[in-house]
Amino acid sequence: MRTHDARFAGMVTAVMLAAVVVGEPAAMGVTTATEAQHRPECTVPSLPGHVVDVTLADTGSRMMSGGPGPQDTRMRLSVTPATVPAGTVSLRVANTGALAHEVLVLPLPSGQTVGQREPGSDQRVDEADSLGEASHDCAAGKGEGIAPDSKGWITLTLRPGRYELVCNFPDHYARGMYAELDVTGR
């Protein structure tokens, strides 16, 4: 009986290892415990202007290591404060999720509310009017994405108006990664 149990345990371990190798968690934006241990602490410098804290989050069930599946992942982008005066505005972005994310700043047309943009066939919204983005891991500006448990930032000059902050990685907008930022006249 013990031989059978040992073989079964060995087969389960082999299947789990195969899932990790095939799934390649890092390529899917999932950070392993070892990677998180070896990453240096990301410190955001003092930022100019009115600082808006942006939090990026995703939650969902995880298979042994394949990461969140597309159907069971909930995503969120939140801003605090949601209203700032016009002028210099800095976004301090913290990714608290298990996947890489980004933040783009898009003007919000009159009469439109957040979450109404239509993603294209690539599962992304049109970002041609973007005023800037925070997508560099532990740095300012544009990059390949902000890693889990890391930060990014950007400073912009914003006129009075309504803006939609979005994560434009494929399917993230459709899963709820957007929020409104209102910029008031001085």
TORMI-694411 format. One record per residue (C-alpha): x, y, z. Coordinates in nm, 4 decimals. Layout:
<marmi px="X" py="Y" pz="Z"/>
...
END
This chain:
<marmi px="0.0000" py="0.0000" pz="0.0000"/>
<marmi px="0.2831" py="0.2411" pz="0.0805"/>
<marmi px="0.4390" py="0.1859" pz="-0.2628"/>
<marmi px="0.1088" py="0.2813" pz="-0.4250"/>
<marmi px="0.0823" py="0.5993" pz="-0.2084"/>
<marmi px="0.4407" py="0.6988" pz="-0.2919"/>
<marmi px="0.3795" py="0.6503" pz="-0.6659"/>
<marmi px="0.0595" py="0.8527" pz="-0.6478"/>
<marmi px="0.2353" py="1.1360" pz="-0.4596"/>
<marmi px="0.5159" py="1.1293" pz="-0.7180"/>
<marmi px="0.2660" py="1.1510" pz="-1.0045"/>
<marmi px="0.0846" py="1.4440" pz="-0.8410"/>
<marmi px="0.4153" py="1.6249" pz="-0.7913"/>
<marmi px="0.5140" py="1.5636" pz="-1.1548"/>
<marmi px="0.1788" py="1.6968" pz="-1.2795"/>
<marmi px="0.2089" py="2.0062" pz="-1.0603"/>
<marmi px="0.5641" py="2.0711" pz="-1.1833"/>
<marmi px="0.4510" py="2.0271" pz="-1.5432"/>
<marmi px="0.1730" py="2.2816" pz="-1.4853"/>
<marmi px="0.4267" py="2.5309" pz="-1.3545"/>
<marmi px="0.6630" py="2.4767" pz="-1.6482"/>
<marmi px="0.3883" py="2.4836" pz="-1.9111"/>
<marmi px="0.2082" py="2.7785" pz="-1.7493"/>
<marmi px="0.5258" py="2.9836" pz="-1.7089"/>
<marmi px="0.3849" py="3.2052" pz="-1.4311"/>
<marmi px="0.6287" py="3.4914" pz="-1.4973"/>
<marmi px="0.5228" py="3.5123" pz="-1.8622"/>
<marmi px="0.1603" py="3.5372" pz="-1.7482"/>
<marmi px="0.2346" py="3.8259" pz="-1.5109"/>
<marmi px="0.2317" py="3.6074" pz="-1.1995"/>
<marmi px="0.5136" py="3.6611" pz="-0.9535"/>
<marmi px="0.6430" py="3.3574" pz="-0.7699"/>
<marmi px="0.7334" py="3.3717" pz="-0.4005"/>
<marmi px="1.1045" py="3.3422" pz="-0.4897"/>
<marmi px="1.0861" py="3.6365" pz="-0.7311"/>
<marmi px="0.9041" py="3.8512" pz="-0.4752"/>
<marmi px="1.1702" py="3.7687" pz="-0.2126"/>
<marmi px="1.4549" py="3.8833" pz="-0.4377"/>
<marmi px="1.2958" py="4.2048" pz="-0.5652"/>
<marmi px="1.4299" py="4.5189" pz="-0.3958"/>
<marmi px="1.1823" py="4.7448" pz="-0.2164"/>
<marmi px="1.0354" py="5.0031" pz="-0.4545"/>
<marmi px="1.0324" py="5.3528" pz="-0.3073"/>
<marmi px="0.8399" py="5.6320" pz="-0.4781"/>
<marmi px="1.0249" py="5.9637" pz="-0.4633"/>
<marmi px="0.8599" py="6.2845" pz="-0.3470"/>
<marmi px="0.6270" py="6.3848" pz="-0.6308"/>
<marmi px="0.5331" py="6.7397" pz="-0.7337"/>
<marmi px="0.1840" py="6.8895" pz="-0.7466"/>
<marmi px="-0.1331" py="6.7244" pz="-0.6259"/>
<marmi px="-0.0680" py="6.3554" pz="-0.5625"/>
<marmi px="-0.3333" py="6.0985" pz="-0.6518"/>
<marmi px="-0.2927" py="5.7466" pz="-0.5153"/>
<marmi px="-0.3950" py="5.4837" pz="-0.7710"/>
<marmi px="-0.4380" py="5.1231" pz="-0.6595"/>
<marmi px="-0.4396" py="4.8364" pz="-0.9101"/>
<marmi px="-0.5813" py="4.5067" pz="-0.7878"/>
<marmi px="-0.6857" py="4.1684" pz="-0.9195"/>
<marmi px="-0.8320" py="3.8794" pz="-0.7281"/>
<marmi px="-0.9387" py="3.5332" pz="-0.8240"/>
<marmi px="-0.8832" py="3.1684" pz="-0.7619"/>
<marmi px="-0.5430" py="3.0307" pz="-0.8540"/>
<marmi px="-0.4686" py="2.6800" pz="-0.9752"/>
<marmi px="-0.1611" py="2.5308" pz="-0.8166"/>
<marmi px="0.0481" py="2.7820" pz="-1.0078"/>
<marmi px="-0.1139" py="2.8656" pz="-1.3367"/>
<marmi px="-0.2315" py="3.1977" pz="-1.1945"/>
<marmi px="-0.5768" py="3.3458" pz="-1.2174"/>
<marmi px="-0.7871" py="3.2158" pz="-1.5004"/>
<marmi px="-0.9606" py="3.4619" pz="-1.7311"/>
<marmi px="-1.3118" py="3.3701" pz="-1.6170"/>
<marmi px="-1.2487" py="3.3926" pz="-1.2427"/>
<marmi px="-1.0385" py="3.7069" pz="-1.2157"/>
<marmi px="-1.1886" py="4.0305" pz="-1.0848"/>
<marmi px="-0.9936" py="4.3496" pz="-1.1431"/>
<marmi px="-1.0152" py="4.6963" pz="-0.9951"/>
<marmi px="-0.8516" py="5.0367" pz="-1.0363"/>
<marmi px="-0.9224" py="5.2968" pz="-0.7666"/>
<marmi px="-0.8128" py="5.6584" pz="-0.7140"/>
<marmi px="-0.7814" py="5.8706" pz="-0.3981"/>
<marmi px="-0.8669" py="6.1536" pz="-0.4073"/>
<marmi px="-1.1000" py="6.1354" pz="-0.7083"/>
<marmi px="-1.0990" py="6.5163" pz="-0.7505"/>
<marmi px="-0.7953" py="6.7463" pz="-0.7712"/>
<marmi px="-0.7328" py="7.1050" pz="-0.8865"/>
<marmi px="-0.5990" py="7.1707" pz="-1.2376"/>
<marmi px="-0.2250" py="7.1988" pz="-1.2853"/>
<marmi px="0.0505" py="6.9615" pz="-1.1870"/>
<marmi px="-0.0914" py="6.6211" pz="-1.0933"/>
<marmi px="0.1201" py="6.3203" pz="-0.9984"/>
<marmi px="-0.0147" py="5.9669" pz="-1.0033"/>
<marmi px="0.1451" py="5.7369" pz="-0.7450"/>
<marmi px="0.0475" py="5.3878" pz="-0.8611"/>
<marmi px="0.0617" py="5.0750" pz="-0.6420"/>
<marmi px="-0.0015" py="4.7305" pz="-0.7884"/>
<marmi px="-0.1443" py="4.5122" pz="-0.5109"/>
<marmi px="-0.2479" py="4.2312" pz="-0.7460"/>
<marmi px="-0.0848" py="3.9165" pz="-0.8777"/>
<marmi px="-0.0632" py="4.0363" pz="-1.2415"/>
<marmi px="0.1274" py="4.3209" pz="-1.4072"/>
<marmi px="-0.0804" py="4.6345" pz="-1.4783"/>
<marmi px="-0.0505" py="4.9886" pz="-1.6141"/>
<marmi px="-0.2387" py="5.3196" pz="-1.5899"/>
<marmi px="-0.3211" py="5.5378" pz="-1.8897"/>
<marmi px="-0.4823" py="5.8815" pz="-1.8588"/>
<marmi px="-0.7538" py="5.9361" pz="-2.1202"/>
<marmi px="-0.9805" py="6.2426" pz="-2.1547"/>
<marmi px="-1.3420" py="6.1491" pz="-2.0801"/>
<marmi px="-1.5763" py="6.2971" pz="-2.3433"/>
<marmi px="-1.8767" py="6.4983" pz="-2.2292"/>
<marmi px="-2.1781" py="6.2768" pz="-2.1631"/>
<marmi px="-1.9705" py="5.9599" pz="-2.1343"/>
<marmi px="-1.9152" py="5.7706" pz="-1.8107"/>
<marmi px="-1.6233" py="5.5477" pz="-1.7179"/>
<marmi px="-1.6367" py="5.1915" pz="-1.8420"/>
<marmi px="-1.8179" py="5.2759" pz="-2.1677"/>
<marmi px="-1.5240" py="5.2528" pz="-2.4066"/>
<marmi px="-1.5508" py="4.9682" pz="-2.6547"/>
<marmi px="-1.2459" py="4.7381" pz="-2.6569"/>
<marmi px="-1.1203" py="4.6359" pz="-3.0015"/>
<marmi px="-1.0400" py="4.2900" pz="-3.1307"/>
<marmi px="-0.7138" py="4.3035" pz="-2.9320"/>
<marmi px="-0.9236" py="4.3443" pz="-2.6123"/>
<marmi px="-0.7811" py="4.6932" pz="-2.5561"/>
<marmi px="-0.9413" py="5.0370" pz="-2.5784"/>
<marmi px="-0.8176" py="5.3069" pz="-2.8165"/>
<marmi px="-0.5346" py="5.4909" pz="-2.6435"/>
<marmi px="-0.4568" py="5.7412" pz="-2.9208"/>
<marmi px="-0.5688" py="6.0344" pz="-2.6990"/>
<marmi px="-0.3651" py="5.9209" pz="-2.3973"/>
<marmi px="-0.2071" py="6.2073" pz="-2.2064"/>
<marmi px="0.0495" py="5.9772" pz="-2.0474"/>
<marmi px="0.0944" py="5.6506" pz="-1.8673"/>
<marmi px="0.2488" py="5.4944" pz="-1.5615"/>
<marmi px="0.3643" py="5.1507" pz="-1.6719"/>
<marmi px="0.7295" py="5.1405" pz="-1.5715"/>
<marmi px="0.8089" py="4.9071" pz="-1.2842"/>
<marmi px="0.9546" py="5.1045" pz="-0.9924"/>
<marmi px="1.0125" py="5.4108" pz="-1.2104"/>
<marmi px="0.8349" py="5.7014" pz="-1.3769"/>
<marmi px="0.6552" py="5.6926" pz="-1.7086"/>
<marmi px="0.6144" py="5.4322" pz="-1.9778"/>
<marmi px="0.7467" py="5.0772" pz="-1.9555"/>
<marmi px="0.6377" py="4.7155" pz="-1.9890"/>
<marmi px="0.4035" py="4.7146" pz="-1.6885"/>
<marmi px="0.4101" py="4.7584" pz="-1.3135"/>
<marmi px="0.4920" py="4.4243" pz="-1.1515"/>
<marmi px="0.2886" py="4.2775" pz="-0.8661"/>
<marmi px="0.3688" py="4.4329" pz="-0.5272"/>
<marmi px="0.5498" py="4.7185" pz="-0.6994"/>
<marmi px="0.4891" py="5.0820" pz="-0.7878"/>
<marmi px="0.5150" py="5.3268" pz="-1.0758"/>
<marmi px="0.4418" py="5.6963" pz="-1.1153"/>
<marmi px="0.3913" py="5.9829" pz="-1.3571"/>
<marmi px="0.3523" py="6.3600" pz="-1.3335"/>
<marmi px="0.1278" py="6.5441" pz="-1.5793"/>
<marmi px="-0.0170" py="6.8906" pz="-1.6287"/>
<marmi px="-0.3943" py="6.8468" pz="-1.6444"/>
<marmi px="-0.6554" py="7.1018" pz="-1.7464"/>
<marmi px="-0.9997" py="7.1134" pz="-1.5848"/>
<marmi px="-1.2096" py="6.8225" pz="-1.7058"/>
<marmi px="-1.2946" py="6.4591" pz="-1.6541"/>
<marmi px="-1.0405" py="6.1853" pz="-1.7151"/>
<marmi px="-1.0633" py="5.8078" pz="-1.7246"/>
<marmi px="-0.7708" py="5.6162" pz="-1.5775"/>
<marmi px="-0.7482" py="5.2705" pz="-1.7333"/>
<marmi px="-0.5345" py="4.9597" pz="-1.7375"/>
<marmi px="-0.5123" py="4.8772" pz="-2.1059"/>
<marmi px="-0.3544" py="4.5336" pz="-2.0913"/>
<marmi px="-0.5702" py="4.2907" pz="-2.2937"/>
<marmi px="-0.9099" py="4.2356" pz="-2.1297"/>
<marmi px="-0.8244" py="4.4346" pz="-1.8126"/>
<marmi px="-1.0538" py="4.7271" pz="-1.9043"/>
<marmi px="-1.3445" py="4.4893" pz="-1.9724"/>
<marmi px="-1.2829" py="4.3325" pz="-1.6292"/>
<marmi px="-1.3274" py="4.6662" pz="-1.4515"/>
<marmi px="-0.9892" py="4.8361" pz="-1.4472"/>
<marmi px="-1.1004" py="5.1968" pz="-1.4878"/>
<marmi px="-1.1824" py="5.4921" pz="-1.2653"/>
<marmi px="-1.2721" py="5.8573" pz="-1.3068"/>
<marmi px="-1.0450" py="6.1446" pz="-1.2063"/>
<marmi px="-1.2077" py="6.4886" pz="-1.2009"/>
<marmi px="-0.9859" py="6.7935" pz="-1.2387"/>
<marmi px="-1.1434" py="7.1209" pz="-1.1267"/>
<marmi px="-1.0571" py="7.4811" pz="-1.2159"/>
<marmi px="-0.8352" py="7.6557" pz="-0.9668"/>
END
